[in-house]
Structure formats: C-alpha cells, structure tokens
Amino acid sequence: MKKLIFATSLAALPLAALTMAALPQTAAAQTMQSGPVIAPGNAMLTVSAEGKSARVPDIALFSAGVTTQAKTAGAALTQNAAQMNGVIAALKKAGIADRDIQTSNLSVNPVYGNPRVRPDGSTEQEPVIIAYQATNQVQVKQRRIDEFGKVIDTLVAAGANQVNGPNFMLDNPEAAQDEARVEAMRKARARADLYAKAAGLRVVRVLTINENGGWAPPPMPVMFARADMASAKAPSPVAAGELEIGANVTVTYELAPLG
C-alpha cells in the first residue's frame, strides 16, 4: 500500500495538524480510529480558534458582613446579631430582594493572646483565650449597578465592617457566549481555508467540533474600607467597565485535492 504524507513544521503551524493517505482503489474509505470516515485520498486538518464577545455587565456580586469581638462567645454573637440585622435591613431598604441575599459565612472563633509569664520567668505552653470573635457575612446580588456605590455606603453606615467586591457578571450570558462561539467557528474555518490553500487542497466538510470551554476574565476585586467610606461625602465611585466572553473550539476538517 502506497502512502503519501504531508510533513509540516510545528513552528510554522502551531495550531494545525495535517495528514493525507492514499488508499488502494478497492478501499471505499479510510476510517479514523474511533472517528469519522473520510474519502480515499483525502486529508484531515485540525485547527483551534478563539472567539470573543463584549458586553456591559448588569449584575454586581459582593459580600457584606459584620465581625464583632467580646469576652464570651455568647456576647460576641449577640452583638453581631444586632449589627447584622441592621445591615440586612439596610440592604432591603436599598431595594435588594430577599432572593438576592444569602448567608455565606457564620462563625465564632476564639482569639488567643500571648502565653502568660510565670513568676519564675517561664511561659505557659497552652495558648490563652482572651476573647471570642463572631462573623456573619452575606453574599449579595446587586442588579442596579448604577446604585452600587450608594448601597455600599449605606451598608457601612448601618454597621457593616466587612465589604468585599464587586464581581461583575451577566445575568443571562448565553447570547454573548453563543456570539463568541460563532466567531470562533468563523475563525476556525478561515484558518482551515488558509492551510488548505497553502497545501493545494480545499475544505470539504467538518468532521468533528470540540468546545474547550468559555471564559470571562475575572475583574480585579475592589476592596472597601469602612474608615474611608465613612468619611466620604459622595457615594463611593464604581466603574463596571466591560466584560469579555470567550469561546474556544477545536475543529477537524476533511480536505480534498483541488478540482
């Protein structure tokens, strides 16, 4: 059986792999191992491509909470509950729906001090508990991004001393994701046509399509400090910017000689 192989440089074609085999006239087709069937004398080309689509985010996720400290665990929890009730009430007053407020952390932990020094100058080995710290945090979904800074300032005024975020997102990313997929497929086909033309071949059809997963670059988190916001006269400025949604595909094509 005669075989003809097109050898390509990996450096020249980092995203493509091209092989071609000539089969005997009696063979009806060539079968890829656990893959589709191609016609005798045709080749296979695999390329990868990335598509992108940009959108303005319409949701901001952030966490808000209260950390308190007292001599006993019960006292720390009681103080924490009082402040946290005020924070949740402030969230609801700001227009955040119940379904967009979810407790993400509730904990009580001892606070250790330095080991006590004995009269002889030595120190005790056991750690000393000097207080207890209670923390209660909620994950919040802010649907009106233009009011985000104002909501944060309101929370701090209501007693929140832990506010982290935001993480900007799309409420319904499917349309943007599909747009990126279409762009990725268009680029893959253009790349396949380019390689095929350079090899004196033409693209016949798509054999396989594999999606490698979409992505969206995570925005840099904005950390808020209570002291800074408490002294601010204007709402804390927040810029939502733009999200870039991506899709990556790997496509295998069947190629045939020109003519």
N, C-alpha and C positions, 0 to 999 in steps of 0.2 A: 504494500500500500504506500503510495507516494504522499508525502506531507510537505506543505509549504507553510512556513512560519514567518510572520512579520515581527521583527525584533525592534522594540522601541526603547529609547533611553529613558530611565526613570527620572533623570534630572530634567529631561525635556518634556516628559508627560507625567507630571506628578499625580494627576487626577484620573489617568486613563490606563486601561489595560486592554490590549488588542491582540487577538489570536485568530488565525484562519487555518482551516484544514480542508484539503481536497480529498473527497472520499471516492471509492470506486463507483463506476456508473451503475452497478447493481444495487447500491445502497440507496434507499429512499430518503433518508435523513440522518442527521447527526444529532445525538441526544446528549445534552449536558448532564453531568452527574447530578441526580435529583433536581433537575431543572427543566426548562422548556426545550422544545425541539427547533432546530434551525435547518434550513435547506442545505443540501450538499454544496460545498464550495463557498458558503457564506462565512462571515466572521462575527464575533461578538465583541462589543465595546462597552466598558463600564465606566461611567463618569459620576462624579459627585458635584453638587451645586448647592448654593445657599440663596434663599430669597428673604427679603425683608419688607416689613410694612410698618409705618409710623402712625401712632395715634396719641391724642392728648388724653391722659388718664382721667377717669371720672370717679375714682374711689381712692381714699387715703386710709390706710390701716395704721393704727398706733396703739400703744398701751399706756394706760394711766393707772396710778395706784398710790397707796399710802404705806409708809413704813413708820412704825412707832416703836418706842422703847420704854420699858418700865421695869420696876424691881421684880415683879412677878409676871408669869405668862398670862394669867387672867387679866391683870391690869393692862398689859400691852394689847391684848385682844380687845378689851372694852374700849380703850382709847382709839384703837384702829377702826373698830366698827363705827364709832361715832363720826370720825372723819370720812370714812369711806362712804357712808350713807349720804353725806353731803356731796361727795364727788359724783356719785351715781345720780343724785337728784339734779345736780348741775348739768350732767350730760343730757338727761331727759328734757330739762328746761331749754337746752340749746337745740332741741329738735332731733336728738338721736333716738331712734326707735329701740324698743326692748330687744328685738331680734338682732340688733347690731351691737349689743353689749354682752360680752361673755367673760365670765371669770376665768382667768388663765393661771393664777397663782394665789394660793392662800397658805401661809406657812408661819410657824412660830419656832424660833431658834434661840438657844442660849447665847449670851455674849460673855466671852471669857476675858478675865483680866490677867494681870501678871501674877505669877505664883507668890504666895505670902512668904515673907522672910521670918525665919525662926529667931528666937533670942540669941542663939549661938552663931547667927550669921548665915546659916544654911537656908535653902529654899525648899518649900514643899514641892513634891513631884506632881501631885494632882492639880489639874487646872482649876481655877476658881471662877465660878459663875457669878458675875456681878450684875447681870440684868437679862431681860428677855426682849427679843425683837420680833415684832409681828409685821407681816407684809401681806397686803391684799392688792392684787392687780387685775385689771380687766382689759380685754382686747376689744378695741372699738373700731367700727367701720364708719368712716365719715363720708357721706355721699354728696355733701355740698362742699367741694374742695375750696371754693372761694371764701368759706367761713371757717376754714381750719384754724388759722391763727387766732381768731376770736374765741373759738371753742377752747383752745389750749389755755389761753389767758384766763378764761372763766373757770376752768378746772383748777388751776393753780390758786386762784383766789378762793376757791371752795375748799382748799386743803390738800390737794394732790401735791405730793413732793417727789413723785417719780413719773415722768412723762417721757416716753421714747418713741421716736418715729419721725416722719411718716414713711410708710412704704406705699408708693403709688402703684395702682393697678387699674385694670379694665374690668368693669362689671361683667361684660359679655365679650370675651376676647376672640370668639370663634370666627367672626368676619375678618378680623385682622390676621388671624392665623391662616385662614383659607387664602387670603390675598398673598401672603408670604409663600404659601405652598405653590400657587400658580406661578409666581415669579421664579421660584426655584426650578420648577419643571421647564419653564421657558428658557432659563439659562442652561439647564442640562441639555436640552435639545440643540440649542445654538452651539454648545461646546461639542456635542456629538457630530453635528454637521461639519464643524471646522476640522475635527480629526479625520472624519471620513473623507472629506475632500482632499486633505493633505495626503491621504493614503490611496487616492484614486478609487474610492468607493462611495457608496451612497447609503443613507439610513433607510432601512426597510420598515422596521416596526420596533415597538417597545417590547422587551421580553420580561423584565421584572422592574418593580419600583419598591424601594425601601425608604421609609421615612426614619431619619435618625433622631428625631425629637426636636421640638421647637424650643425657643429660648427667648428670654427678655432680660437684658442687662439689669441687675438689681440697682436701684438708685442708692446713692450714698445716704445713710440714715442721718436725720437731723436730731441732735440731742438737745433737749431743753433743760435749762437750769432754773429752779424756782426763783432764786435771787435776781437773776437777770430780768425775768418776765414781771416779777412783782414791781420792779421799779420802772418798767416801760410804760409810757403814756399811750403809745399807739399799739394796735394789735401786732403780734409777732408776724413778721413777713415770712411767707412761704411761697416758693415758686414750684409749680407742678411740672413744668417742662414738658417733655415729650417722651413717650415710651417707644422702643423699637422692638417689634416682634419678629422673630426669625423662624425659618424652617429649613431643614437640611434634608436633601434627598440623594439617594444613590440609585442610578438608573442603568439598566443593561439594555443595549440596543442590538438588533440584528443588522449587519451590514452586508451589502451585496456589491458585486462589481458594477461599474457604470455600463449603461447600455440596456 
